[in-house]
Amino acid sequence: MSNSDQTRQDQLAKAVEAIVFAADEPVTAAHIARAFADVTGHGAPAPEEVDEAVRAINEVYDSTGRSFRVERWAGGYRFATLAEVAPFMEAVHATDRQRRLTRTLMEALAILAYRQPTSRTDLEYVRGVDCDYALRKLLEYGLIDVVGRADSVGRPLLYGTTDKFLELFGLASLDDLPNLREVESILDDPAFHREKARIMMTSGLSLANESNEHGSQTQDEASD
């Protein structure tokens, strides 16, 4: 590699690191390439060059023992911590996460993620309960959106997950969702049951909030 090529690659790596660090959401390679070209006045780097810059950045982080990396996430790049430090992050953010996504919402979201695009009727058939409240909350949180209408009688709305869903669960795309066989394997793992027991011991706030949400649901239905 010539000196000019190395200089360009080093400059691109700095640009990638700065842009991803400052962004509030995943940044696509195309967005990074356009910004780099606008500032330097040179041709936009190819996606492969951006990928190489990310690899170079992560090699430095790995060699210096950093707790984070630049990861591909929801179609773009963003900073993410390593799995080994997840317990520390969970200790900080557990209360907020439990308040936002109760068991009721997680069940509805999981079913929708695997069956999408799907209608409210299909979702209620699987869960066996009314899902109007869950759909409204998931729409409010921006985790799902209306993606079309079914061809069946009445042409009901069809729902699907959003990029925010991918971002929240650390997925590059829906292809990264574990298949159902993998899910069954996780559920059968004794370690899963131990972790579930631990969570249940510390999830009083989550259950209380779920109870409050069900109360709000009942009030909404009564007012309707």
Buried (B, 14 or more C-beta within 10 A) or exposed (E): EEEEEEEBBEBBBEBBBEBBEEBEEBBBBEBBBEBBEEEBEEEBBEEEBBBBBBEBBBEEBEEEEEEEBBBBBBBBBBBBBBEEEEEEEEEEEBEEEBBBBBEBBEBBBEBBBBBBBBBBEBBBEBBEEEBBBBBEBBBEBEBBBEBEEBEEEEEBBBBBBBBBBBBBBEBBEEEEBEEEEEEEEEEEEEEEEEEEEEEEEEBEEBEEBBEEBEEEBEEEEEEE
